[in-house]
Amino acid sequence: MSKTPFEIRMELLNFAQGQLTGDYYSSMERIRDTTAEQSVERKAAVSALKYPTAEDVVNLANTLKNFLDSK
């Protein structure tokens, strides 16, 4: 059974969101593992992290779609 274009776009969006949020939480965990609690370095690193926005997700999904379309 083939998928509709809507289903394919939805899968791309879900994949992109999973990748970006996974990267965010991996970075957060790495900061926690490598810096001392309540340290200035940890606070600076955590404040520099940016949770992915809807725009970030759509941009990554478009990049993935363009890659798939080019093959």
N, CA, C and O atoms as a Tripos MOL2 file, in Angstrom:
@<TRIPOS>MOLECULE
protein
  284   283    71     0     0
PROTEIN
NO_CHARGES

@<TRIPOS>ATOM
      1 N           0.8450   -1.1770    0.0000 N.3       1 MET1
      2 CA          0.0000    0.0000    0.0000 C.3       1 MET1
      3 C           0.8910    1.2410    0.0000 C.2       1 MET1
      4 O           1.7780    1.3820    0.8410 O.2       1 MET1
      5 N           0.6460    2.1190   -0.9360 N.am      2 SER2
      6 CA          1.4610    3.3320   -1.0090 C.3       2 SER2
      7 C           0.8870    4.4090   -0.0960 C.2       2 SER2
      8 O          -0.2890    4.3900    0.2690 O.2       2 SER2
      9 N           1.7410    5.3250    0.2500 N.am      3 LYS3
     10 CA          1.3460    6.4080    1.1560 C.3       3 LYS3
     11 C           0.9520    7.6330    0.3540 C.2       3 LYS3
     12 O           1.4580    7.8720   -0.7420 O.2       3 LYS3
     13 N           0.0500    8.3920    0.9160 N.am      4 THR4
     14 CA         -0.3630    9.6420    0.2780 C.3       4 THR4
     15 C           0.7160   10.6980    0.5200 C.2       4 THR4
     16 O           1.5180   10.5640    1.4450 O.2       4 THR4
     17 N           0.7390   11.7410   -0.3030 N.am      5 PRO5
     18 CA          1.7040   12.8180   -0.0610 C.3       5 PRO5
     19 C           1.5700   13.4220    1.3400 C.2       5 PRO5
     20 O           2.5700   13.8040    1.9490 O.2       5 PRO5
     21 N           0.3450   13.5070    1.8490 N.am      6 PHE6
     22 CA          0.1460   14.0230    3.2090 C.3       6 PHE6
     23 C           0.8430   13.1360    4.2290 C.2       6 PHE6
     24 O           1.5110   13.6390    5.1340 O.2       6 PHE6
     25 N           0.6970   11.8290    4.0940 N.am      7 GLU7
     26 CA          1.3250   10.8950    5.0410 C.3       7 GLU7
     27 C           2.8460   10.9830    4.9730 C.2       7 GLU7
     28 O           3.5240   10.9040    5.9970 O.2       7 GLU7
     29 N           3.3700   11.1440    3.7810 N.am      8 ILE8
     30 CA          4.8270   11.2660    3.6220 C.3       8 ILE8
     31 C           5.3250   12.5540    4.2750 C.2       8 ILE8
     32 O           6.3390   12.5460    4.9730 O.2       8 ILE8
     33 N           4.6170   13.6550    4.0520 N.am      9 ARG9
     34 CA          5.0190   14.9260    4.6770 C.3       9 ARG9
     35 C           4.9460   14.8340    6.1970 C.2       9 ARG9
     36 O           5.8160   15.3460    6.9010 O.2       9 ARG9
     37 N           3.8920   14.1710    6.6990 N.am     10 MET10
     38 CA          3.7450   14.0210    8.1420 C.3      10 MET10
     39 C           4.8970   13.1840    8.7150 C.2      10 MET10
     40 O           5.4220   13.5070    9.7810 O.2      10 MET10
     41 N           5.2870   12.1310    8.0280 N.am     11 GLU11
     42 CA          6.4250   11.3300    8.4780 C.3      11 GLU11
     43 C           7.7100   12.1380    8.4810 C.2      11 GLU11
     44 O           8.5170   12.0220    9.4030 O.2      11 GLU11
     45 N           7.9040   12.9550    7.4580 N.am     12 LEU12
     46 CA          9.0950   13.8160    7.4150 C.3      12 LEU12
     47 C           9.0970   14.8050    8.5700 C.2      12 LEU12
     48 O          10.1330   15.0260    9.1970 O.2      12 LEU12
     49 N           7.9520   15.3970    8.8530 N.am     13 LEU13
     50 CA          7.8650   16.3340    9.9800 C.3      13 LEU13
     51 C           8.1480   15.6220   11.3050 C.2      13 LEU13
     52 O           8.8890   16.1390   12.1400 O.2      13 LEU13
     53 N           7.5660   14.4510   11.4970 N.am     14 ASN14
     54 CA          7.7930   13.7020   12.7320 C.3      14 ASN14
     55 C           9.2570   13.2920   12.8680 C.2      14 ASN14
     56 O           9.8280   13.3670   13.9560 O.2      14 ASN14
     57 N           9.8590   12.8600   11.7640 N.am     15 PHE15
     58 CA         11.2760   12.4750   11.7930 C.3      15 PHE15
     59 C          12.1410   13.6870   12.1330 C.2      15 PHE15
     60 O          13.0350   13.6010   12.9750 O.2      15 PHE15
     61 N          11.8720   14.8130   11.4780 N.am     16 ALA16
     62 CA         12.6580   16.0300   11.7210 C.3      16 ALA16
     63 C          12.5240   16.4770   13.1700 C.2      16 ALA16
     64 O          13.5110   16.8460   13.8050 O.2      16 ALA16
     65 N          11.2950   16.4430   13.6930 N.am     17 GLN17
     66 CA         11.0930   16.8390   15.0880 C.3      17 GLN17
     67 C          11.8420   15.8980   16.0290 C.2      17 GLN17
     68 O          12.4610   16.3490   16.9930 O.2      17 GLN17
     69 N          11.7900   14.6130   15.7600 N.am     18 GLY18
     70 CA         12.5040   13.6460   16.5940 C.3      18 GLY18
     71 C          14.0050   13.8620   16.5780 C.2      18 GLY18
     72 O          14.6650   13.7690   17.6140 O.2      18 GLY18
     73 N          14.5390   14.1470   15.4090 N.am     19 GLN19
     74 CA         15.9770   14.3990   15.2970 C.3      19 GLN19
     75 C          16.3850   15.6370   16.0850 C.2      19 GLN19
     76 O          17.3530   15.6110   16.8450 O.2      19 GLN19
     77 N          15.6420   16.7120   15.8980 N.am     20 LEU20
     78 CA         16.0070   17.9710   16.5530 C.3      20 LEU20
     79 C          15.8270   17.9100   18.0660 C.2      20 LEU20
     80 O          16.6840   18.3880   18.8080 O.2      20 LEU20
     81 N          14.7350   17.3340   18.5250 N.am     21 THR21
     82 CA         14.5510   17.2410   19.9730 C.3      21 THR21
     83 C          15.5350   16.2550   20.5740 C.2      21 THR21
     84 O          16.0080   16.4540   21.6930 O.2      21 THR21
     85 N          15.8470   15.1940   19.8450 N.am     22 GLY22
     86 CA         16.8600   14.2490   20.3200 C.3      22 GLY22
     87 C          18.2200   14.9150   20.4650 C.2      22 GLY22
     88 O          18.9320   14.6890   21.4440 O.2      22 GLY22
     89 N          18.5730   15.7360   19.4840 N.am     23 ASP23
     90 CA         19.8370   16.4840   19.5570 C.3      23 ASP23
     91 C          19.8430   17.4270   20.7560 C.2      23 ASP23
     92 O          20.8500   17.5500   21.4540 O.2      23 ASP23
     93 N          18.7230   18.0860   20.9870 N.am     24 TYR24
     94 CA         18.6110   19.0140   22.1180 C.3      24 TYR24
     95 C          18.8330   18.2810   23.4440 C.2      24 TYR24
     96 O          19.6370   18.7050   24.2740 O.2      24 TYR24
     97 N          18.1100   17.1790   23.6270 N.am     25 TYR25
     98 CA         18.2250   16.4500   24.8900 C.3      25 TYR25
     99 C          19.5850   15.7690   25.0520 C.2      25 TYR25
    100 O          20.0740   15.6230   26.1720 O.2      25 TYR25
    101 N          20.1940   15.3540   23.9480 N.am     26 SER26
    102 CA         21.5520   14.8000   24.0180 C.3      26 SER26
    103 C          22.5460   15.8680   24.4640 C.2      26 SER26
    104 O          23.4340   15.6090   25.2760 O.2      26 SER26
    105 N          22.3830   17.0560   23.9280 N.am     27 SER27
    106 CA         23.2560   18.1650   24.3270 C.3      27 SER27
    107 C          23.0670   18.5010   25.8000 C.2      27 SER27
    108 O          24.0350   18.7440   26.5210 O.2      27 SER27
    109 N          21.8140   18.5100   26.2380 N.am     28 MET28
    110 CA         21.5260   18.7930   27.6450 C.3      28 MET28
    111 C          22.1760   17.7360   28.5480 C.2      28 MET28
    112 O          22.7610   18.0700   29.5780 O.2      28 MET28
    113 N          22.0740   16.4930   28.1660 N.am     29 GLU29
    114 CA         22.6650   15.4040   28.9600 C.3      29 GLU29
    115 C          24.1940   15.5130   28.9720 C.2      29 GLU29
    116 O          24.8250   15.2910   30.0050 O.2      29 GLU29
    117 N          24.7810   15.8510   27.8330 N.am     30 ARG30
    118 CA         26.2420   16.0050   27.7610 C.3      30 ARG30
    119 C          26.7040   17.1370   28.6750 C.2      30 ARG30
    120 O          27.7360   17.0240   29.3370 O.2      30 ARG30
    121 N          25.9430   18.2220   28.7120 N.am     31 ILE31
    122 CA         26.2770   19.3370   29.6060 C.3      31 ILE31
    123 C          26.2170   18.8820   31.0590 C.2      31 ILE31
    124 O          27.1050   19.1970   31.8510 O.2      31 ILE31
    125 N          25.1750   18.1460   31.4040 N.am     32 ARG32
    126 CA         25.0320   17.6610   32.7790 C.3      32 ARG32
    127 C          26.1650   16.7140   33.1600 C.2      32 ARG32
    128 O          26.6170   16.7090   34.3050 O.2      32 ARG32
    129 N          26.6220   15.9120   32.1970 N.am     33 ASP33
    130 CA         27.6780   14.9420   32.4750 C.3      33 ASP33
    131 C          29.0620   15.5680   32.5590 C.2      33 ASP33
    132 O          29.9500   15.0150   33.2080 O.2      33 ASP33
    133 N          29.2580   16.7090   31.9160 N.am     34 THR34
    134 CA         30.6120   17.2560   31.8110 C.3      34 THR34
    135 C          30.8440   18.5360   32.5970 C.2      34 THR34
    136 O          31.9590   19.0580   32.6140 O.2      34 THR34
    137 N          29.8040   19.0460   33.2490 N.am     35 THR35
    138 CA         29.9910   20.2670   34.0260 C.3      35 THR35
    139 C          29.4760   20.0650   35.4470 C.2      35 THR35
    140 O          28.6030   19.2350   35.7000 O.2      35 THR35
    141 N          30.0290   20.8320   36.3490 N.am     36 ALA36
    142 CA         29.6240   20.7330   37.7560 C.3      36 ALA36
    143 C          28.2750   21.4150   37.9620 C.2      36 ALA36
    144 O          27.9630   22.4350   37.3470 O.2      36 ALA36
    145 N          27.4950   20.8140   38.8450 N.am     37 GLU37
    146 CA         26.1830   21.3800   39.1560 C.3      37 GLU37
    147 C          26.3500   22.7880   39.7140 C.2      37 GLU37
    148 O          27.2550   23.0400   40.5100 O.2      37 GLU37
    149 N          25.4930   23.6890   39.3050 N.am     38 GLN38
    150 CA         25.4850   25.0960   39.7310 C.3      38 GLN38
    151 C          26.7160   25.8730   39.2670 C.2      38 GLN38
    152 O          26.9560   26.9790   39.7510 O.2      38 GLN38
    153 N          27.4970   25.3200   38.3440 N.am     39 SER39
    154 CA         28.6750   26.0550   37.8680 C.3      39 SER39
    155 C          28.2710   27.0880   36.8210 C.2      39 SER39
    156 O          27.2160   26.9850   36.1950 O.2      39 SER39
    157 N          29.1170   28.0620   36.6520 N.am     40 VAL40
    158 CA         28.8860   29.1080   35.6640 C.3      40 VAL40
    159 C          28.9000   28.5030   34.2610 C.2      40 VAL40
    160 O          28.1160   28.8950   33.3960 O.2      40 VAL40
    161 N          29.7970   27.5490   34.0480 N.am     41 GLU41
    162 CA         29.8970   26.9100   32.7340 C.3      41 GLU41
    163 C          28.5940   26.1870   32.3780 C.2      41 GLU41
    164 O          28.1130   26.2760   31.2480 O.2      41 GLU41
    165 N          28.0320   25.4730   33.3540 N.am     42 ARG42
    166 CA         26.7850   24.7490   33.0860 C.3      42 ARG42
    167 C          25.6570   25.7250   32.7810 C.2      42 ARG42
    168 O          24.8990   25.5350   31.8310 O.2      42 ARG42
    169 N          25.5540   26.7640   33.5890 N.am     43 LYS43
    170 CA         24.4870   27.7400   33.3710 C.3      43 LYS43
    171 C          24.6150   28.3990   32.0010 C.2      43 LYS43
    172 O          23.6160   28.6030   31.3110 O.2      43 LYS43
    173 N          25.8370   28.7280   31.6110 N.am     44 ALA44
    174 CA         26.0500   29.3510   30.3010 C.3      44 ALA44
    175 C          25.7210   28.3830   29.1720 C.2      44 ALA44
    176 O          25.0900   28.7640   28.1860 O.2      44 ALA44
    177 N          26.1470   27.1370   29.3140 N.am     45 ALA45
    178 CA         25.8930   26.1440   28.2730 C.3      45 ALA45
    179 C          24.4030   25.8500   28.1340 C.2      45 ALA45
    180 O          23.8890   25.7430   27.0200 O.2      45 ALA45
    181 N          23.7150   25.7190   29.2550 N.am     46 VAL46
    182 CA         22.2760   25.4400   29.2160 C.3      46 VAL46
    183 C          21.5210   26.6300   28.6220 C.2      46 VAL46
    184 O          20.5930   26.4450   27.8330 O.2      46 VAL46
    185 N          21.9090   27.8320   28.9910 N.am     47 SER47
    186 CA         21.2050   29.0010   28.4590 C.3      47 SER47
    187 C          21.4770   29.1850   26.9670 C.2      47 SER47
    188 O          20.6820   29.8190   26.2730 O.2      47 SER47
    189 N          22.5790   28.6460   26.4680 N.am     48 ALA48
    190 CA         22.8900   28.7580   25.0400 C.3      48 ALA48
    191 C          22.0930   27.7570   24.2040 C.2      48 ALA48
    192 O          21.9320   27.9420   22.9980 O.2      48 ALA48
    193 N          21.5980   26.7010   24.8450 N.am     49 LEU49
    194 CA         20.8030   25.7130   24.1100 C.3      49 LEU49
    195 C          19.4700   26.3240   23.7050 C.2      49 LEU49
    196 O          18.8880   27.1240   24.4380 O.2      49 LEU49
    197 N          19.0050   25.9410   22.5430 N.am     50 LYS50
    198 CA         17.7210   26.4440   22.0490 C.3      50 LYS50
    199 C          16.8570   25.2410   21.6720 C.2      50 LYS50
    200 O          17.2350   24.4330   20.8240 O.2      50 LYS50
    201 N          15.6950   25.1350   22.3130 N.am     51 TYR51
    202 CA         14.7690   24.0630   21.9590 C.3      51 TYR51
    203 C          14.2650   24.3240   20.5420 C.2      51 TYR51
    204 O          13.9580   25.4650   20.1960 O.2      51 TYR51
    205 N          14.1760   23.2820   19.7230 N.am     52 PRO52
    206 CA         13.7810   23.4970   18.3330 C.3      52 PRO52
    207 C          12.3690   24.0840   18.1940 C.2      52 PRO52
    208 O          11.4290   23.6560   18.8630 O.2      52 PRO52
    209 N          12.2560   25.0460   17.3310 N.am     53 THR53
    210 CA         10.9660   25.6800   17.0610 C.3      53 THR53
    211 C          10.2770   24.9530   15.9080 C.2      53 THR53
    212 O          10.8730   24.1070   15.2420 O.2      53 THR53
    213 N           9.0230   25.2980   15.6900 N.am     54 ALA54
    214 CA          8.2830   24.7330   14.5540 C.3      54 ALA54
    215 C           8.9990   25.0790   13.2440 C.2      54 ALA54
    216 O           9.0460   24.2690   12.3180 O.2      54 ALA54
    217 N           9.5450   26.2750   13.1830 N.am     55 GLU55
    218 CA         10.2780   26.6880   11.9750 C.3      55 GLU55
    219 C          11.5090   25.8110   11.7530 C.2      55 GLU55
    220 O          11.8070   25.4380   10.6180 O.2      55 GLU55
    221 N          12.2230   25.4810   12.8250 N.am     56 ASP56
    222 CA         13.3830   24.5940   12.7140 C.3      56 ASP56
    223 C          12.9640   23.2290   12.1680 C.2      56 ASP56
    224 O          13.6360   22.6590   11.3080 O.2      56 ASP56
    225 N          11.8470   22.7160   12.6780 N.am     57 VAL57
    226 CA         11.3520   21.4050   12.2510 C.3      57 VAL57
    227 C          10.9790   21.4400   10.7710 C.2      57 VAL57
    228 O          11.3480   20.5410   10.0160 O.2      57 VAL57
    229 N          10.2570   22.4620   10.3600 N.am     58 VAL58
    230 CA          9.8410   22.5730    8.9580 C.3      58 VAL58
    231 C          11.0610   22.7260    8.0470 C.2      58 VAL58
    232 O          11.1030   22.1320    6.9690 O.2      58 VAL58
    233 N          12.0400   23.5080    8.4630 N.am     59 ASN59
    234 CA         13.2500   23.6810    7.6480 C.3      59 ASN59
    235 C          13.9900   22.3570    7.4650 C.2      59 ASN59
    236 O          14.4270   22.0410    6.3590 O.2      59 ASN59
    237 N          14.1310   21.5900    8.5320 N.am     60 LEU60
    238 CA         14.8000   20.2970    8.4030 C.3      60 LEU60
    239 C          13.9820   19.3480    7.5400 C.2      60 LEU60
    240 O          14.5420   18.6280    6.7140 O.2      60 LEU60
    241 N          12.6710   19.3370    7.7180 N.am     61 ALA61
    242 CA         11.8130   18.4780    6.8950 C.3      61 ALA61
    243 C          11.9380   18.8520    5.4180 C.2      61 ALA61
    244 O          11.9880   17.9710    4.5600 O.2      61 ALA61
    245 N          11.9900   20.1340    5.1200 N.am     62 ASN62
    246 CA         12.1720   20.5670    3.7250 C.3      62 ASN62
    247 C          13.5270   20.1400    3.1830 C.2      62 ASN62
    248 O          13.6260   19.7200    2.0310 O.2      62 ASN62
    249 N          14.5640   20.2400    3.9920 N.am     63 THR63
    250 CA         15.8900   19.7980    3.5810 C.3      63 THR63
    251 C          15.8720   18.3080    3.2740 C.2      63 THR63
    252 O          16.4280   17.8720    2.2660 O.2      63 THR63
    253 N          15.2390   17.5320    4.1330 N.am     64 LEU64
    254 CA         15.1440   16.0880    3.9040 C.3      64 LEU64
    255 C          14.3390   15.7790    2.6450 C.2      64 LEU64
    256 O          14.7150   14.9060    1.8630 O.2      64 LEU64
    257 N          13.2380   16.4920    2.4500 N.am     65 LYS65
    258 CA         12.4070   16.2760    1.2620 C.3      65 LYS65
    259 C          13.1870   16.6060   -0.0020 C.2      65 LYS65
    260 O          13.1230   15.8640   -0.9810 O.2      65 LYS65
    261 N          13.9220   17.7130    0.0110 N.am     66 ASN66
    262 CA         14.7210   18.0730   -1.1490 C.3      66 ASN66
    263 C          15.7800   17.0230   -1.4470 C.2      66 ASN66
    264 O          16.0400   16.7140   -2.6100 O.2      66 ASN66
    265 N          16.3850   16.4780   -0.4140 N.am     67 PHE67
    266 CA         17.3710   15.4190   -0.5930 C.3      67 PHE67
    267 C          16.7180   14.1910   -1.2340 C.2      67 PHE67
    268 O          17.2580   13.6100   -2.1750 O.2      67 PHE67
    269 N          15.5640   13.8070   -0.7190 N.am     68 LEU68
    270 CA         14.8830   12.6330   -1.2670 C.3      68 LEU68
    271 C          14.4320   12.8580   -2.7130 C.2      68 LEU68
    272 O          14.4930   11.9470   -3.5390 O.2      68 LEU68
    273 N          13.9880   14.0560   -3.0040 N.am     69 ASP69
    274 CA         13.5440   14.3700   -4.3670 C.3      69 ASP69
    275 C          14.6900   14.3940   -5.3670 C.2      69 ASP69
    276 O          14.4730   14.1820   -6.5600 O.2      69 ASP69
    277 N          15.9070   14.6500   -4.8980 N.am     70 SER70
    278 CA         17.0570   14.7700   -5.7990 C.3      70 SER70
    279 C          17.6210   13.4200   -6.2360 C.2      70 SER70
    280 O          18.4550   13.3720   -7.1400 O.2      70 SER70
    281 N          17.1940   12.3510   -5.6290 N.am     71 LYS71
    282 CA         17.7480   11.0280   -5.9610 C.3      71 LYS71
    283 C          16.9090   10.3100   -6.9760 C.2      71 LYS71
    284 O          17.2340    9.1880   -7.3630 O.2      71 LYS71
@<TRIPOS>BOND
     1     1     2 1
     2     2     3 1
     3     3     4 2
     4     3     5 am
     5     5     6 1
     6     6     7 1
     7     7     8 2
     8     7     9 am
     9     9    10 1
    10    10    11 1
    11    11    12 2
    12    11    13 am
    13    13    14 1
    14    14    15 1
    15    15    16 2
    16    15    17 am
    17    17    18 1
    18    18    19 1
    19    19    20 2
    20    19    21 am
    21    21    22 1
    22    22    23 1
    23    23    24 2
    24    23    25 am
    25    25    26 1
    26    26    27 1
    27    27    28 2
    28    27    29 am
    29    29    30 1
    30    30    31 1
    31    31    32 2
    32    31    33 am
    33    33    34 1
    34    34    35 1
    35    35    36 2
    36    35    37 am
    37    37    38 1
    38    38    39 1
    39    39    40 2
    40    39    41 am
    41    41    42 1
    42    42    43 1
    43    43    44 2
    44    43    45 am
    45    45    46 1
    46    46    47 1
    47    47    48 2
    48    47    49 am
    49    49    50 1
    50    50    51 1
    51    51    52 2
    52    51    53 am
    53    53    54 1
    54    54    55 1
    55    55    56 2
    56    55    57 am
    57    57    58 1
    58    58    59 1
    59    59    60 2
    60    59    61 am
    61    61    62 1
    62    62    63 1
    63    63    64 2
    64    63    65 am
    65    65    66 1
    66    66    67 1
    67    67    68 2
    68    67    69 am
    69    69    70 1
    70    70    71 1
    71    71    72 2
    72    71    73 am
    73    73    74 1
    74    74    75 1
    75    75    76 2
    76    75    77 am
    77    77    78 1
    78    78    79 1
    79    79    80 2
    80    79    81 am
    81    81    82 1
    82    82    83 1
    83    83    84 2
    84    83    85 am
    85    85    86 1
    86    86    87 1
    87    87    88 2
    88    87    89 am
    89    89    90 1
    90    90    91 1
    91    91    92 2
    92    91    93 am
    93    93    94 1
    94    94    95 1
    95    95    96 2
    96    95    97 am
    97    97    98 1
    98    98    99 1
    99    99   100 2
   100    99   101 am
   101   101   102 1
   102   102   103 1
   103   103   104 2
   104   103   105 am
   105   105   106 1
   106   106   107 1
   107   107   108 2
   108   107   109 am
   109   109   110 1
   110   110   111 1
   111   111   112 2
   112   111   113 am
   113   113   114 1
   114   114   115 1
   115   115   116 2
   116   115   117 am
   117   117   118 1
   118   118   119 1
   119   119   120 2
   120   119   121 am
   121   121   122 1
   122   122   123 1
   123   123   124 2
   124   123   125 am
   125   125   126 1
   126   126   127 1
   127   127   128 2
   128   127   129 am
   129   129   130 1
   130   130   131 1
   131   131   132 2
   132   131   133 am
   133   133   134 1
   134   134   135 1
   135   135   136 2
   136   135   137 am
   137   137   138 1
   138   138   139 1
   139   139   140 2
   140   139   141 am
   141   141   142 1
   142   142   143 1
   143   143   144 2
   144   143   145 am
   145   145   146 1
   146   146   147 1
   147   147   148 2
   148   147   149 am
   149   149   150 1
   150   150   151 1
   151   151   152 2
   152   151   153 am
   153   153   154 1
   154   154   155 1
   155   155   156 2
   156   155   157 am
   157   157   158 1
   158   158   159 1
   159   159   160 2
   160   159   161 am
   161   161   162 1
   162   162   163 1
   163   163   164 2
   164   163   165 am
   165   165   166 1
   166   166   167 1
   167   167   168 2
   168   167   169 am
   169   169   170 1
   170   170   171 1
   171   171   172 2
   172   171   173 am
   173   173   174 1
   174   174   175 1
   175   175   176 2
   176   175   177 am
   177   177   178 1
   178   178   179 1
   179   179   180 2
   180   179   181 am
   181   181   182 1
   182   182   183 1
   183   183   184 2
   184   183   185 am
   185   185   186 1
   186   186   187 1
   187   187   188 2
   188   187   189 am
   189   189   190 1
   190   190   191 1
   191   191   192 2
   192   191   193 am
   193   193   194 1
   194   194   195 1
   195   195   196 2
   196   195   197 am
   197   197   198 1
   198   198   199 1
   199   199   200 2
   200   199   201 am
   201   201   202 1
   202   202   203 1
   203   203   204 2
   204   203   205 am
   205   205   206 1
   206   206   207 1
   207   207   208 2
   208   207   209 am
   209   209   210 1
   210   210   211 1
   211   211   212 2
   212   211   213 am
   213   213   214 1
   214   214   215 1
   215   215   216 2
   216   215   217 am
   217   217   218 1
   218   218   219 1
   219   219   220 2
   220   219   221 am
   221   221   222 1
   222   222   223 1
   223   223   224 2
   224   223   225 am
   225   225   226 1
   226   226   227 1
   227   227   228 2
   228   227   229 am
   229   229   230 1
   230   230   231 1
   231   231   232 2
   232   231   233 am
   233   233   234 1
   234   234   235 1
   235   235   236 2
   236   235   237 am
   237   237   238 1
   238   238   239 1
   239   239   240 2
   240   239   241 am
   241   241   242 1
   242   242   243 1
   243   243   244 2
   244   243   245 am
   245   245   246 1
   246   246   247 1
   247   247   248 2
   248   247   249 am
   249   249   250 1
   250   250   251 1
   251   251   252 2
   252   251   253 am
   253   253   254 1
   254   254   255 1
   255   255   256 2
   256   255   257 am
   257   257   258 1
   258   258   259 1
   259   259   260 2
   260   259   261 am
   261   261   262 1
   262   262   263 1
   263   263   264 2
   264   263   265 am
   265   265   266 1
   266   266   267 1
   267   267   268 2
   268   267   269 am
   269   269   270 1
   270   270   271 1
   271   271   272 2
   272   271   273 am
   273   273   274 1
   274   274   275 1
   275   275   276 2
   276   275   277 am
   277   277   278 1
   278   278   279 1
   279   279   280 2
   280   279   281 am
   281   281   282 1
   282   282   283 1
   283   283   284 2
@<TRIPOS>SUBSTRUCTURE
     1 MET1         2 RESIDUE 1 A MET
     2 SER2         6 RESIDUE 1 A SER
     3 LYS3        10 RESIDUE 1 A LYS
     4 THR4        14 RESIDUE 1 A THR
     5 PRO5        18 RESIDUE 1 A PRO
     6 PHE6        22 RESIDUE 1 A PHE
     7 GLU7        26 RESIDUE 1 A GLU
     8 ILE8        30 RESIDUE 1 A ILE
     9 ARG9        34 RESIDUE 1 A ARG
    10 MET10       38 RESIDUE 1 A MET
    11 GLU11       42 RESIDUE 1 A GLU
    12 LEU12       46 RESIDUE 1 A LEU
    13 LEU13       50 RESIDUE 1 A LEU
    14 ASN14       54 RESIDUE 1 A ASN
    15 PHE15       58 RESIDUE 1 A PHE
    16 ALA16       62 RESIDUE 1 A ALA
    17 GLN17       66 RESIDUE 1 A GLN
    18 GLY18       70 RESIDUE 1 A GLY
    19 GLN19       74 RESIDUE 1 A GLN
    20 LEU20       78 RESIDUE 1 A LEU
    21 THR21       82 RESIDUE 1 A THR
    22 GLY22       86 RESIDUE 1 A GLY
    23 ASP23       90 RESIDUE 1 A ASP
    24 TYR24       94 RESIDUE 1 A TYR
    25 TYR25       98 RESIDUE 1 A TYR
    26 SER26      102 RESIDUE 1 A SER
    27 SER27      106 RESIDUE 1 A SER
    28 MET28      110 RESIDUE 1 A MET
    29 GLU29      114 RESIDUE 1 A GLU
    30 ARG30      118 RESIDUE 1 A ARG
    31 ILE31      122 RESIDUE 1 A ILE
    32 ARG32      126 RESIDUE 1 A ARG
    33 ASP33      130 RESIDUE 1 A ASP
    34 THR34      134 RESIDUE 1 A THR
    35 THR35      138 RESIDUE 1 A THR
    36 ALA36      142 RESIDUE 1 A ALA
    37 GLU37      146 RESIDUE 1 A GLU
    38 GLN38      150 RESIDUE 1 A GLN
    39 SER39      154 RESIDUE 1 A SER
    40 VAL40      158 RESIDUE 1 A VAL
    41 GLU41      162 RESIDUE 1 A GLU
    42 ARG42      166 RESIDUE 1 A ARG
    43 LYS43      170 RESIDUE 1 A LYS
    44 ALA44      174 RESIDUE 1 A ALA
    45 ALA45      178 RESIDUE 1 A ALA
    46 VAL46      182 RESIDUE 1 A VAL
    47 SER47      186 RESIDUE 1 A SER
    48 ALA48      190 RESIDUE 1 A ALA
    49 LEU49      194 RESIDUE 1 A LEU
    50 LYS50      198 RESIDUE 1 A LYS
    51 TYR51      202 RESIDUE 1 A TYR
    52 PRO52      206 RESIDUE 1 A PRO
    53 THR53      210 RESIDUE 1 A THR
    54 ALA54      214 RESIDUE 1 A ALA
    55 GLU55      218 RESIDUE 1 A GLU
    56 ASP56      222 RESIDUE 1 A ASP
    57 VAL57      226 RESIDUE 1 A VAL
    58 VAL58      230 RESIDUE 1 A VAL
    59 ASN59      234 RESIDUE 1 A ASN
    60 LEU60      238 RESIDUE 1 A LEU
    61 ALA61      242 RESIDUE 1 A ALA
    62 ASN62      246 RESIDUE 1 A ASN
    63 THR63      250 RESIDUE 1 A THR
    64 LEU64      254 RESIDUE 1 A LEU
    65 LYS65      258 RESIDUE 1 A LYS
    66 ASN66      262 RESIDUE 1 A ASN
    67 PHE67      266 RESIDUE 1 A PHE
    68 LEU68      270 RESIDUE 1 A LEU
    69 ASP69      274 RESIDUE 1 A ASP
    70 SER70      278 RESIDUE 1 A SER
    71 LYS71      282 RESIDUE 1 A LYS
